[in-house]
Amino acid sequence: MAGEKQAREVLETLAEAWIEVQPSEVLRATAERLLAVHPLRASDSFQLAAALQWCQRQSKGMSLVSFDTRLRDAAYREGFTVTP
């Protein structure tokens, strides 16, 4: 229980700073393009599409954090700095 409480507190703190990208036709179209050019899962294509929308497609100098190899590779090819 203590671990869950701590995790929820961390999540609440992070939620104050994050930006949510809402679904839209533009986001869906971008996700579909990403699926056509990268070997991604559908959920990963939406995550990368949201990142591209967030940075207004100016990914140079922007970072994306992921431990998923396919998402990391696609993000790198789309111009993001990938960490870790």
N, C-alpha and C positions, 0 to 999 in steps of 0.2 A: 504493500500500500504506500509506503513512504516513497518508493521509486516512482510510482505512478503519479503521486502528488508533485514530486519534483519535476517530472517530465511535463506535466500540465502547466506548471508555473513557468518553465522555460518557454513552452509553446505560446503561452499568453504574452510573454515579454516580446518574443519574436513577432507575434501577430501585430503588435503596435507599429512595427517598422516595415513590414512587407507590403508589396503592392500586388493586388489581385487583378489579373487580366481576365475579363469576362468573355464568355464565348460569343462569337459573332461569325457572320458569313466570311469575312476577311480572314479570321483566324482559321476557320475550317478549310478555306481554299489554300492557305499557306501550309497547313498540316497535310493536305492532300499532295501538294507539290513536294513536300519533304519526303513523303512516302514513296513518291515516284523516283526520287533521285538518291535516296539513302536507304539502306536496309534496316529500317526502324520498325518498332512496334507502334501501333496506332497511338497508344497513350504517350509514348516518347515523342512522336511527331507533334502532338498537341503541346507538350511541354516546350519543345524547341520552338514551335510556332509562337507560343506565348512570349518566350524570351525575345524572339525577333520583333514581335509587336511592341514589347516593353521598350526596347532600345531603338524603335522606329527604323529597324533594319540597318542600323549603324552599329554593327557588332564589333568592329575593330576597336580594341581597347577594353571591351566588355568581357567579364568573366562569367563562366557557367560552371557550376559545381555538380559533378556527377561521378558515380562509381561504375556506371553502366558503360561498357566498352563501345557498344553501337551508338549510344547517345553522345558519348564523348567524341567519337570520330566524326559524327555528323555535325556536331556543334563546332568542332575545329574547322571542318570544311566550309562551314557557313561564316567563319571569321571570328568566332569567339576564342578567347584565351580560356583553356579548360584547366580546371583544378579539381582535385589535388594532382 
